[in-house]
Amino acid sequence: MLIKREDVRNVAIIAHVDHGKTTLVDELLKQSGVFRANQEVVERVMDSNDLERERGITILSKNTAVFYKNIKINIVDTPGHADFGGEVERVLKMVDGVILVVDAFEGVMPQTKFVLRKALELDLAVIVCVNKIDRENARPAQVIDGVLELLMDLDANDAQLNAPFVFASAKDGYASLSEDVGMGMSDEERKTLDMGPLFETIISHIPAPTGDPEADLQILVSTIDYNEYVGRIGVGKVDNGTIRSGQECTMVNFYDPEKKRRVKIGKLFEFDGLTKVEVEEATVGSIVAITGIGDLHIGDTVCAGEGAQAIPFQKISEPTIAMNFLVNDSPMAGLEGKYVTSRHIRERLFRELNTDVSLRVEETDSPDCFKVSGRGELHLSVLIENMRREGYEFAVSKAEVLYRTDERNRRLEPMEVAYIDVPEEFAGAVIQKLTARKGELQGMSPAAGGYTRLELSIPARGLIGYRGEFLTDTKGNGIMNTIFDGYGPYKGDLAYRKTGSLIAYESGEAVAYGLYAAQERGILFINPGEKVYAGMVVGQNPKSDDIEVNVCKTKKLTNTRASGADDALRLVPPKLMSLEQCLEFIDTDELLEVTPKHLRIRKRILDANMRKRASMKQK
């Protein structure tokens, strides 16, 4: 018999990047009494990963739960970046509704459309939270219009079109059903406001989960966590039946009918605030964490009883970009890393597949090389940075897009729609650069704050290595967002880089005298005292040719003293590049050597003579 769990609500918070999802969750946690009155709480407490805190972005979906008026509200915080869209897609199966957070100034942005489309496809209830309502240039009326237009464009049903609007300032911890909230109020009056209206809207508008507690057990695993003590932890919602710790179950998969095996539940947990609380049993509508099943994967269904019915799982969008991860074979290999062999790298990459549904790892003809495919450069760079911090040492190649062929055997490539907001004076330069990269301007319109909004259709490979250039061209004032737009016909060859590399001529230690002579040829990447090897890239040549420079060259000493000989050599400060900048810079004949302490760009073929022979063969 179907029942409604009126004491539970399951909701996901979705939004474009930086519209305030994680800060909103912070406030809901604080105001529901999760933290003690005297407890010191860091900002964005849900961004627990070091990289998330440093970059100010959410990378992994996370579960939490709060209580409001004796009703348990399970909340899932999701990423906003398109590269982590797979994280959003998979968790929506756990919830019955979403809170769509939209910035009161920026309004509807590309990723808003992407995440909302996924929620509407699953027929989820929608609450729109217009956040940052206290911003000086907030424009709630236009934002409401933009959201309603988007809902109509995405063919929302009548219930979704009548979504309630809540106006909030997550930073100051208040929400209201009126867009004039806070206007004309003193600071003291504003302090009396709280998140109550948002809590009330969740309870009244998000449907209570339904299911049959007497039926056979069904839980779809939507997230995998990992703990060194208990191993894999599967997180999912109880769709039907009741689950108990120690219960004998069957594990099946909707897309893999061959997969069917008996398993035993270890411990059972529910979420309470930021912690997991062990429980003996859980029933319909509860979001639970299960231990004890070794090879549990996202998309598996845990069942009990005779039926063993698998639940269909949201198909995750395919990767569009790939790079090779190789064992480091440079002259400095093994000096800094803890894990350096192909076995170590293989184990780590395949372990990442346990928790990242958007990633693909394939073995190649060489045992020392693995092809890793993901949703974008940011997706793969986060994996590289995590591995590097864990003590891994390896090399990566330039990112390349993944091509397909159609029924007529024509080559297809992934296309992106780029939405770009730039000050008016920079629009021309941006259009010129992107059309040279095979972009086509689809629309141009004025945006808020004296900005111009450009919409371009461009091959994914046209955006590889462009973001750094974009920030330079717009003096750091441009905002670029991209959304995957399916596959289109191949647009023709494209030169990735118009500049060449300055390559170290010999191995040794860079000295000021050698660097002083080399800096006339281009921009250097290294300081005096750094160890280099022949074939390592030590700088950038403004022209398209590669040039060999001897940065280890010392001054020949004589017994004659020239006037001015002791004058200090003036070195221009080097360009120190981040991981993303290195990945953007490297060309197809180069590799990035990644160690826990250093990032070094190098030529694939270190020997200068062999490099020349290889380039002659290509011509």
VEXKOLMI-562428 format. One line per 10 residues: number of its first residue (from 1); their letters; for each residue x, y, z of C-alpha. Coordinates in steps of 0.001 Angstrom, whole numbers, plus 500000, padded with zeros to 6 digits. Layout:
NUM> A> X:Y:Z  ... $
//
This chain:
1> MLIKREDVRN> 500000:500000:500000  501427:503380:498931  502040:505835:501745  503274:509437:501934  506111:510168:504369  504840:513544:505588  507741:513790:508052  510376:513860:505276  511247:516143:502333  514069:515436:499859 $
11> VAIIAHVDHG> 515377:518444:497923  518435:519313:495778  519862:522807:495460  520805:523568:491845  522176:526712:490214  524722:528293:487922  528230:528547:489400  528696:531204:492106  525010:532023:492582  525202:531103:496281 $
21> KTTLVDELLK> 524020:527489:496656  526585:526439:499249  526186:529646:501294  522417:529049:501294  522918:525522:502670  525197:527006:505376  522352:529237:506564  519773:526443:506504  522128:524361:508660  522786:527226:511085 $
31> QSGVFRANQE> 519151:528214:511500  517939:524649:511999  520182:524319:515069  522791:521921:513616  525627:523910:515203  526000:524741:518883  525515:528405:519787  529230:528836:520570  530530:526629:517743  532944:528245:515315 $
41> VVERVMDSND> 531765:527505:511783  533805:528101:508637  532148:529670:505597  530831:527264:502932  531012:524375:505409  529688:521971:502726  532771:522585:500538  534855:520168:502609  537443:519303:499948  540643:521461:500000 $
51> LERERGITIL> 540360:522231:496294  536740:523339:496727  537708:525739:499499  540663:527180:497551  538800:527672:494289  535489:528696:495821  533573:526129:493757  531632:522976:494569  533066:519883:492838  531273:517005:494571 $
61> SKNTAVFYKN> 527594:516648:495443  527052:516316:499194  524209:515225:501444  523056:516849:504641  519832:516928:506640  518092:519503:508830  514948:519404:510983  512270:522090:510788  509057:521741:512823  509749:518008:513310 $
71> IKINIVDTPG> 510054:517468:509552  513370:516098:508284  514616:517930:505172  517323:515995:503313  519340:518512:501261  521758:517733:498420  524236:520514:497520  525325:520218:493875  528090:521785:491710  527361:524648:489303 $
81> HADFGGEVER> 530197:524127:486785  529257:522430:483494  532318:520168:483868  530721:518578:486947  527259:518198:485384  527435:514437:485937  527366:515097:489694  524064:516992:489280  522442:514461:486951  522928:511474:489199 $
91> VLKMVDGVIL> 521673:512980:492486  518375:514266:491082  517014:510685:491274  517256:510932:495086  514985:513953:495474  511362:514965:494896  512031:518627:494169  514716:521264:493573  515498:524760:494770  516736:526685:491734 $
101> VVDAFEGVMP> 519022:529460:493025  519350:532472:490709  521506:535555:491309  519333:538701:491685  521704:540640:489411  523062:538092:486910  519725:536320:486435  519414:533254:484219  522826:531967:483114  523831:529026:480849 $
111> QTKFVLRKAL> 524227:526460:483626  520875:527534:485120  519311:526252:481905  521286:522981:481954  520482:522002:485558  516832:523111:485297  516303:521046:482136  517537:517937:483980  515125:518595:486865  512135:519197:484561 $
121> ELDLAVIVCV> 512867:515999:482602  512488:514071:485883  509205:515906:486611  510512:517377:489882  508777:520194:491766  510610:523531:491522  511097:526389:494004  512907:529460:492619  515135:531241:495139  516282:534670:493916 $
131> NKIDRENARP> 519478:535049:495976  521667:538105:496708  518522:540274:496849  520542:542771:498946  522950:543479:496071  523150:547156:495199  522203:546557:491545  519721:543704:492127  516919:543555:489531  514425:540971:490815 $
141> AQVIDGVLEL> 511580:541869:488417  513710:541166:485310  515125:538000:486909  511595:536670:487564  510710:537322:483893  513896:535569:482784  513148:532473:484905  509520:532272:483661  510733:532576:480036  513234:529789:480681 $
151> LMDLDANDAQ> 510545:527542:482195  508365:528093:479096  511322:527471:476751  511980:524153:478518  508308:523059:478237  507651:523048:481977  504267:521663:483030  501602:523840:484704  502711:522969:488239  506343:523840:487409 $
161> LNAPFVFASA> 505294:527106:485721  503514:528067:488958  506732:527598:490937  506831:529816:494045  509479:532551:494161  511417:533155:497377  513744:536170:497708  516811:535687:499895  520164:536945:501042  522032:533748:501940 $
171> KDGYASLSED> 524986:535797:503190  522840:537729:505701  520635:534725:506468  517124:535833:505548  514389:534967:503041  510998:536432:502143  508113:535944:499723  508340:539659:498832  510903:541032:496417  510995:544275:498447 $
181> VGMGMSDEER> 512447:542460:501449  514895:544572:503438  514095:547805:501586  513979:550797:503930  514788:548580:506930  517404:549411:509509  520190:546906:510215  518474:546012:513497  515159:545270:511731  516954:543212:509116 $
191> KTLDMGPLFE> 518473:541047:511852  514979:539939:512871  514471:538257:509469  515370:534586:508988  515113:531654:506574  511659:530678:507843  509803:531563:504589  512145:529269:502603  511686:526395:505096  507895:526871:504938 $
201> TIISHIPAPT> 507936:526892:501117  509972:523655:501045  507462:521924:503319  504383:523194:501462  505641:522856:497896  508085:519909:497749  506026:516692:497649  506465:514204:500461  508166:510995:499214  505769:508138:498441 $
211> GDPEADLQIL> 506275:504384:498297  505125:501057:499668  506903:500077:502913  505427:496556:502661  506719:495959:499109  510100:494434:498189  513056:496692:499014  514415:498984:496247  517261:501491:496660  518979:503130:493678 $
221> VSTIDYNEYV> 522610:503987:494513  523142:507592:493352  526425:508467:495092  529447:506501:496263  531493:507661:499236  534684:505995:500423  536097:505474:503885  539406:503749:504690  537837:501838:507584  534578:500571:506041 $
231> GRIGVGKVDN> 535412:500799:502299  532724:501809:499821  529595:503552:501086  526549:503650:498789  524102:506558:499180  520552:506399:497825  516865:506872:498571  514633:504022:499769  512017:503902:496970  510065:500948:498343 $
241> GTIRSGQECT> 510245:498535:501245  512276:498721:504452  516035:498196:504804  517710:496800:507940  521365:496520:508927  522676:492992:508350  519910:492251:505816  520518:489804:502933  519870:491571:499605  520353:491245:495841 $
251> MVNFYDPEKK> 522322:493769:493779  521161:494386:490168  521686:497028:487458  519100:498258:484929  521661:498690:482108  523606:495496:482914  521127:492558:483158  524037:490120:483730  524876:491821:487016  522984:490025:489765 $
261> RRVKIGKLFE> 524499:488838:493010  523694:488245:496644  525039:490829:499117  524720:491539:502810  524141:495022:504194  526766:495971:506767  525913:499112:508707  523109:501521:507840  523278:505311:508289  521002:508300:507842 $
271> FDGLTKVEVE> 522163:511918:507554  521771:514369:510413  523349:517778:509867  526906:517183:508664  527218:513726:510198  525996:510206:509470  524005:508586:512278  523829:504781:512507  520284:503389:512408  518884:499860:512589 $
281> EATVGSIVAI> 516313:500320:509802  514969:502883:507359  511859:502980:505227  510324:504726:502190  511643:508241:501472  514727:508048:503704  518117:508840:502171  520514:506241:503548  524202:505330:503411  525013:501589:503184 $
291> TGIGDLHIGD> 528305:499851:504002  529431:496257:503538  529060:495865:499736  532523:495790:498162  531856:496353:494456  528832:498664:494722  528634:501176:491859  526566:504244:491006  523424:503087:489178  523166:499741:491017 $
301> TVCAGEGAQA> 519854:498873:492690  519879:497120:496063  516775:494890:496327  515290:492354:498712  512576:489753:498158  511807:487615:495115  511285:490428:492561  514769:492070:492329  513486:494898:490096  516258:497284:488966 $
311> IPFQKISEPT> 515444:501017:488835  516357:502882:485590  519260:505260:486116  519752:508679:484529  522126:508206:481571  525137:510426:482194  526311:512679:479336  529351:511307:477516  532850:512835:477917  533952:515270:475198 $
321> IAMNFLVNDS> 537657:515724:475928  540572:513363:476604  544226:513438:477583  546881:510788:478127  548304:510155:481610  551811:508710:481265  554521:507413:483544  557055:510218:483987  560255:509375:482064  562087:512692:482311 $
331> PMAGLEGKYV> 565659:512920:483706  564102:514071:487011  561626:511179:487246  561101:509665:490682  562854:512427:492647  559750:514003:494204  556793:511626:493864  555746:508876:496242  553730:506935:493614  555487:506852:490255 $
341> TSRHIRERLF> 554915:503456:488574  552266:502556:485992  550665:500224:488564  550230:503109:491025  548800:505439:488363  546477:502737:486996  545095:501901:490461  544479:505571:491259  542723:506333:487955  540455:503294:488184 $
351> RELNTDVSLR> 539673:504163:491812  538447:507583:490636  535826:505799:488506  534180:504615:491741  532967:508105:492551  533120:510055:489254  530452:508876:486814  531488:511335:484063  535057:510022:483812  536341:507305:481453 $
361> VEETDSPDCF> 539715:505542:481808  541042:503296:479022  544240:501312:478780  546301:501888:475613  548816:499823:473612  551502:501015:476017  551398:499761:479629  552761:503173:480701  549962:505259:479145  546249:505624:480030 $
371> KVSGRGELHL> 543639:507583:478097  541446:509608:480488  538288:511268:479157  536157:513865:480937  533649:516666:480505  536141:519542:480163  539556:520931:481053  538462:521878:484590  537121:518352:485202  540483:516779:484292 $
381> SVLIENMRRE> 542604:519465:485982  540846:518805:489319  541750:515106:489019  545387:516007:488180  545624:518399:491151  544127:515850:493557  546576:513145:492381  549474:515537:492672  548566:516403:496280  548300:512713:497126 $
391> GYEFAVSKAE> 551958:512213:496111  551587:510955:492531  554129:511795:489851  553224:511460:486167  553039:513312:482844  549971:514428:480864  549499:515282:477205  547540:518164:475683  543773:517785:475923  542200:516620:472650 $
401> VLYRTDERNR> 538510:516468:471796  536775:513141:471148  535472:512828:467587  532636:510670:466265  531461:509624:462819  527885:509633:461518  526101:507078:459322  527656:508654:456208  531109:508287:457754  531485:512055:458170 $
411> RLEPMEVAYI> 533651:513285:461027  531723:514964:463848  533157:516993:466704  531734:518236:470038  530273:521731:469827  529809:524240:472627  527679:527339:473012  529790:530072:474635  527937:532827:476508  530291:535729:477071 $
421> DVPEEFAGAV> 529671:538944:479046  532325:541575:478323  532629:545361:478626  531610:546865:475295  535135:547981:474301  536479:544399:474412  533670:542752:472414  535418:543233:469045  538683:541619:470197  536842:538612:471689 $
431> IQKLTARKGE> 534753:538073:468525  537885:538301:466353  539784:535730:468457  536881:533256:468601  535990:533469:464903  539665:532639:464195  539037:529526:466351  536077:528518:464130  533449:530214:466330  530245:531606:464790 $
441> LQGMSPAAGG> 528485:534579:466375  524839:533657:467065  523709:536740:468939  524861:539993:470518  522832:542024:473001  523342:544618:475752  523599:543142:479271  523335:544743:482701  526114:546995:483994  527369:548291:480607 $
451> YTRLELSIPA> 528345:544812:479435  527657:543185:476083  526469:539572:475951  527823:537491:473067  526522:534056:472137  528773:531950:469918  528658:528405:468577  532202:527045:468642  533948:523636:468450  535096:522420:471888 $
461> RGLIGYRGEF> 538707:522300:470615  538447:526025:469747  538143:526759:473477  541147:524648:474523  543830:527040:475737  541659:530132:475269  540579:531082:478804  543905:532663:479791  543970:534667:476555  540359:535725:477190 $
471> LTDTKGNGIM> 541172:537135:480638  544119:539047:479160  542046:540450:476277  539269:541622:478618  541663:542826:481384  540075:540333:483764  536581:541808:483333  535097:539160:481020  532835:536290:482120  532686:533199:479909 $
481> NTIFDGYGPY> 530356:530225:480367  530058:527285:478016  527479:524536:477578  527896:521340:475559  525707:521530:472443  525928:518067:470871  528068:516985:467931  528355:518880:464633  530304:518525:461363  534102:518948:461620 $
491> KGDLAYRKTG> 534956:522642:461139  538443:522248:459669  541999:522370:461007  542890:524766:463778  546262:526030:465037  546256:525681:468830  549125:528045:469515  550717:530872:467575  553756:531123:469837  556786:528848:470113 $
501> SLIAYESGEA> 558715:527481:473088  562114:528338:474536  563773:524961:475137  566671:524239:477501  569762:523238:475527  571496:521292:478299  570856:519825:481742  572007:521616:484879  571030:524538:487065  569681:527780:485620 $
511> VAYGLYAAQE> 571983:530732:486351  571321:534480:486134  573863:534985:483325  572230:532359:481092  568717:533582:481898  569747:537190:481166  570796:536170:477651  567679:533976:477168  565138:536606:478276  565823:538638:475119 $
521> RGILFINPGE> 564287:535771:473132  560951:535686:474981  559122:535259:478317  560822:532955:480839  559036:530490:483148  561879:529786:485617  564024:531534:488245  567800:531263:488773  568742:528143:490746  566060:525904:489239 $
531> KVYAGMVVGQ> 567180:522555:487888  566508:522037:484175  567168:519307:481641  567709:519243:477885  564319:519317:476156  562544:521102:479013  560476:524172:478057  561788:527163:480036  559875:529966:478316  557684:531217:475499 $
541> NPKSDDIEVN> 558882:532616:472178  556547:535353:470832  557169:533973:467316  555910:530586:466182  559329:528842:466137  560855:526826:468954  564281:528145:470023  566934:526377:472076  568505:528528:474801  571302:527772:477237 $
551> VCKTKKLTNT> 570048:528947:480623  572902:527118:482395  575547:529172:480594  578001:530858:482970  580212:533846:482335  583769:532994:481328  586156:534459:483864  589280:536332:482744  591966:538241:484639  590924:541468:482892 $
561> RASGADDALR> 588339:543638:484588  586044:545592:482249  584218:548717:483381  580659:547876:484446  581486:544167:484807  580120:544032:488305  576813:545705:487462  573930:543478:488560  572177:541628:485767  568555:542789:485651 $
571> LVPPKLMSLE> 566237:539831:485188  562590:540274:484287  560437:538332:486815  559424:534995:485223  555846:534042:484366  554919:531455:487004  552097:529328:485643  549272:527521:487411  548207:523996:486484  545388:525303:484247 $
581> QCLEFIDTDE> 547747:527737:482503  550256:524933:481865  547529:522682:480418  546401:525534:478175  549971:526320:477062  551301:522881:476091  551190:521947:472418  550574:518539:470858  554325:517721:470783  554760:518594:474481 $
591> LLEVTPKHLR> 553945:517033:477859  553330:518465:481307  555420:516763:483986  553361:516793:487206  555033:516135:490582  553959:517026:494142  556397:519972:494106  556759:521087:490480  554992:521511:487155  557440:521280:484252 $
601> IRKRILDANM> 556589:521608:480571  558786:519479:478304  559020:518256:474746  557788:514688:474168  561120:513956:472440  563861:515399:474640  566799:514897:472237  567113:517892:469858  568362:515842:466872  565601:513245:467206 $
611> RKRASMKQK> 563056:516079:467486  564267:517558:464213  564059:514195:462473  560513:513627:463756  559354:517073:462542  560962:516468:459112  559024:513183:458803  555743:514959:459609  556359:517485:456847 $
//
